[in-house]
Amino acid sequence: MKKKLLPMCGLALILVPALLFAGGATEAKKKVIGEVFWGLHDSYQQAHQKAAADYARQLGFEFIPMDGQMKPEVQASAMEDLVARKVDGIICQAYDQATMEVAIEAAQKAGIPVVSFVNVASGKVKYPTMMIEERAGSIAMGELVARKMQGYYPGIEFVIATISDPSVDWAHDQRTKAFIQGVQKVAPDAQWVFNGGKSNREVAYATAEDILQRHPNVNIMFGYDAENVLGGLAAFEAAGRGKADNKKPLSEVHAGVDGSVPEIIKVANPASAFKATLALQPGANARKSIDMLVKIWNGELDMYATDKNEAVVSFIVNGWDLSIDEIQSFLKDQWNIQIDLRKEIAAQ
């Protein structure tokens, strides 16, 4: 008997054997999961997509990834597409929560459960969320960076600039503001002199160039994701800054969020001033999001529940205290990447 395939629409479908589900069924229809990503230009999103695809394959599901492109209208169109395909469940990370919730409500009316990644229901549209807990980690990273710099430069007065988009409330709040809070817990007089940018490496580069002109005395730089911190660092490096001597930042320290491979290589490099990143855990995040959908299918979780949200805590990777072997182990476990960091650092 031939299996029916959904139309490809330019996206790879993962065809794997069907599994039996709880509930006593003797034969289960192969489940299809669609996931609308924040934007697949981003290294974290790419790692999350791969982890989700691999896990779906292990469980016997088909998986349809959709690139949200950081555009509300693109995400809404992707949700409509998945509803039209009559998928069995959707995972989404909203760029604009209000727009996404209209699409979530439409999916729910069509009988399709939706699990939100990151964004928590706050209005009339109800849905469960697989959260990432970053506030505590961001505060701790701010404290770590401040204490390390005080150790290198006793009496230092902190001048902080950030590349962060305030319109993305959850990221600006849990990452950027929390990091500043951590620095100011150690040094209450630390000045936050500049904020600007968007999750785009070229914009981050231009923003950092502006910071160098306006605030040449900046000594802490923070980017709220990989694109922002790497773009900002590149601008500083082009200006002859962004360097360290045996892990000691020479003019300023850089910190960020995501934990992508390009970040990790810089953090582990004793000659780079990029010394800490709050690393997301795409493996755990992807698996837990899919597990939440399975709970809905199996009747263990209501598709409208808002009181059963789960969270994965992000992990601080810092080049001061963690060995290269420890950092490599983290990359293998969470990003499914095996890399020779010593070789990569030597090539820089």
N, C-alpha and C positions, 0 to 999 in steps of 0.2 A: 504493500500500500504506500503510495507516495505521500510525503508530507507536504502541507501547504506552507509556502513561505510568504512572509509579509514583503511588500515592495521595499527595495533597497533604499531609494531616494538618496543615493550618494553616501549612505552610511553602512559600515560593515555590521552585519548581524552575526552573532555568535551562535552557532548551531551545536547543541550539545544534547546528550541523552536526557530524557525527562525523568524526574524523581517522583516517588510517591510522597504524598503529604499526609500529615496527621489527620485523623478523622475516619480512618477505616476504608478509604477509597482504594479500589483495586487497580485503578489506572487513572493517572492524573494528566490533565492537559498541560502541555509545556507552557509555563508562565513566561510572560514577556514584560520586562521592566524597561521603561524609558527614563532617562535622566537628563534634565536640562541643567547644563553647567553654567556657572557664572561667566566664564570666558576661557576657551581652550587655548588662548595664546599664552596663558600663565602656566609656569612650570609646575606649581602645586596642582592645578586643575588637571594637567596632563597625567600626573602621577595618580591622582584620585581616579581618573577615568580608567587607567590601566588596572588599578587594583579592583575597581568595581567590575570591570569586564572579566578579570580572572576569577573573582569570587562567584560571579553569576555563572560562569562556565562550570565551576566546581559543583554548584548546586543544581545544575541542569536547566538553567533559565536562558532565554535569549535576552540580549541587552542592546538597547538602542541609545547611543549617546547623542546629545544635541548641543551644539555650541551656542550659548546665549549671547556671546560677543559683547557682554557688558552693555546691552541695549534692551530696555524694557519691551520695545515692540518686537524685537527678535525673539526674546524669551516667550512672549505671549503667543507668537506664531508657532513656536516649537511646541508649546503646550497644546495648542489647537491641533497640531499635526498628530501628536501622540494620542489625543482623545479620538481623533478620526480613525486612527489605526486600531482603536479598541484594545490598547495595551492593558495588562492586568494591574499595573501599579506604576506610579511616577514618583521619582525623587527630584527635587528641584532646589536650587540655591538662587534666591531672588536678588537681582540687582536693584530693582525698585519693588519694595514689598507690596505696596498698594496695587500696583498693576498685576503682580503675580497672584495676589489673593483673588482677583477677579477670575483668573484662569484656574486657580485651584478650586474655586466654587463650581465652575463649569464642569471640571473633571469629576468632582464629587457627585454632581447631579447626574452625570453619566454612569455613576456606579464605580468609578475608578478611585481607589484610595491614593492619597498623596502624602508623602513624607517630606517635610522641609529639612534641608540641611542648613544649619546656622540660624535662620530667621524664625523667631518664635511668634505664634499667633497672638495678636493683641487686640483684635477687633471682632466683628461678627462672624468672620470666617474662621472656623476652628479646624486644627489639624495637628498631628504630633510632630515633634522636631527632634532631630539628632543634632545636638549642639556641640560646639567646640568651646571649651572653657579657657579663655585667654587672659582674663583680667589679672588673676593672681600671678600668672607667669610673667605678664608684662611688667607688673609692679616689681616683682623679684628681679627681673632683668635690669630695670632702671636702677634699682639699689646696687646690684652687682657692678654695673658699669661705673656708677658714681664712686663706689668704694675703691675699685681698681684704679681709677684715675686719681683719686686722692692719695692712694699709696704711691703712685708714680710722681705726682706733683702736689706735695703738701701745700695747703692754702689756696689751691686752684679755685677760681670763681667760674662756675659753669655758665656757658652761653649755649643754649640748645636751639637747634633748628630741626623742623620735621617736614617730611614730604608725605602728606596725608590728605585725603579727600573728606572733609567734614560731612558731605552729603551722604556718604556711606556710614550711617550712624553707628552700627554695631562695631565696625572695624576702627573707626576714629575713636570711639569710646573705649572699647576693650583693649585696643592696642596702643594707640598714640597717647591718649590722655592718661591711661594707666601707666605707661612707661614714664611719662613726665612726673606722675605722682610718685613713682618709685625713686626717681632722681631727687625729687624735692623732700622725700622722707629722710634722705641722707644729708642733703644740702638745701635747706629751706629757702635760701637766697638765690637758688639757681634761676636764671632768666630764660624763659621760653620766648625767643625773639622773632621767630618766623614760622609760618606754616603755609603750605600750598602744594599743589600738584594733583595728580590723578594716577590711577594704576596703569601707567604706560611708561616704558623705559625712556623714550625720547623726551617726553614731557618732564620726567624726573631729572634727566640730564640738564635740560634748560633751566629747570627750577633751581638745581644746585648751582649752576653758573650764576644765577641771580643772587643766591645766598652768599656766594663768594664775594660778589661785588658789594652787597649791602652789609654783610656781617663777616668780614674776613677773620674776626677773632672767635668765630664759632668753634667750640671744642667738643660738642656732642652732636652727632647727626643721626637721625632716626628716620627710617622708611617703613611704612606700615605693611608693605608686602615686598616680595622679591623684586618686582619690576622697579619699585620706588627706591629701594636701598641700593640695588645694583646700578641703576641709572645715575643716582646721586653720587655713588662712590666713583664711577667712571669719570664724572666731571671733576671731582677732586683730584683723581689720579692724573688727569690731563693737565691740571694746574700744578702738578708736582707735589700734591699732598696725598692723604690717604695711606701713608706709610707707617710702618712700625719697625722698631729695632728689637729683635728677640721678644716679640709680643708687646712691647711697650709702644703705644701710639705716640707718634712724634709731634703732631699738631692737633689732631682731633681723633676721637674714637667713633666708629660707625656701628650701629646696631639696627636690626630689622626683624621681620617676621616672615616666615614660611618654611625655611629650612631646605630649600631646593639645592641641588648639587652645586651650581655655580656659587651660591652663598657659602655652602659648607667648605668648599675648596678655599675660599678667601678667609673664612673664619679660622680654619686650621693652619693657614699660612702665617708663620711668625713674622713675616715682613709686611703683612697687611694690617691696616688700622681697623678693618672690619673684624670685630672680635666676638660678637654675640648675635645669635638669631633665635627667636622663639619659634621652634620647629613644629609645624603641624605634623600630624600623623595620618597621612592619606590612607595607609593600609587599614588602620583601625576605623577611621571615619567612614570609608567606603563599606567595609563589612558591617558595621553597626547600622548604617542606613538601610542596607538590604535586609538585615535581620529584622528591623522594625517593620518593613513591609510584610515579611513572612509572618510575623506575629499577627498582623491585621488579617492576612489570608486565613490563618489558622484559628481566628476567633479569640486570640489572646490579648488583643489590643483594639480598642474602638477607633475607627478611622477619623473620628472627630475629637479624640482625647487630647487634652492639653496638659494633663497632670501626670503623664507618664514619660515625659521627655527624658532623654539620656544625654550624656556629655562625655567627650574625650578631652582630657587635659593636655595641653600642648607642653612641649619639653624644651628647656633652654639648652642650646648647644653653644658652648663658649670655648674659645681657643686658648683660654688661660689655664683652665683646670682639667679639661677632658683630654685624654690621650688620643692620638690619631686612630688607634685600634678601637677605642670606645666609640668614636664618631663613625668609623666605618661600619661597626656593628649596628648602630642606629639606622644608617642608610639602608643596609641590607634588610633589616627587619621591617621598617616602615615604608620605605620608598622602593623596595625590591630592586635595589641597585647595588651591584658589587663593583667597587672602585678602588684603585690603588691611589690613595690620597697623596702619599709621598711622591709618587711619579707625577701626579697632576700639579702638585705644588712646585716641583722642580722645573716643570715646563712653563711656569708663569714668568 
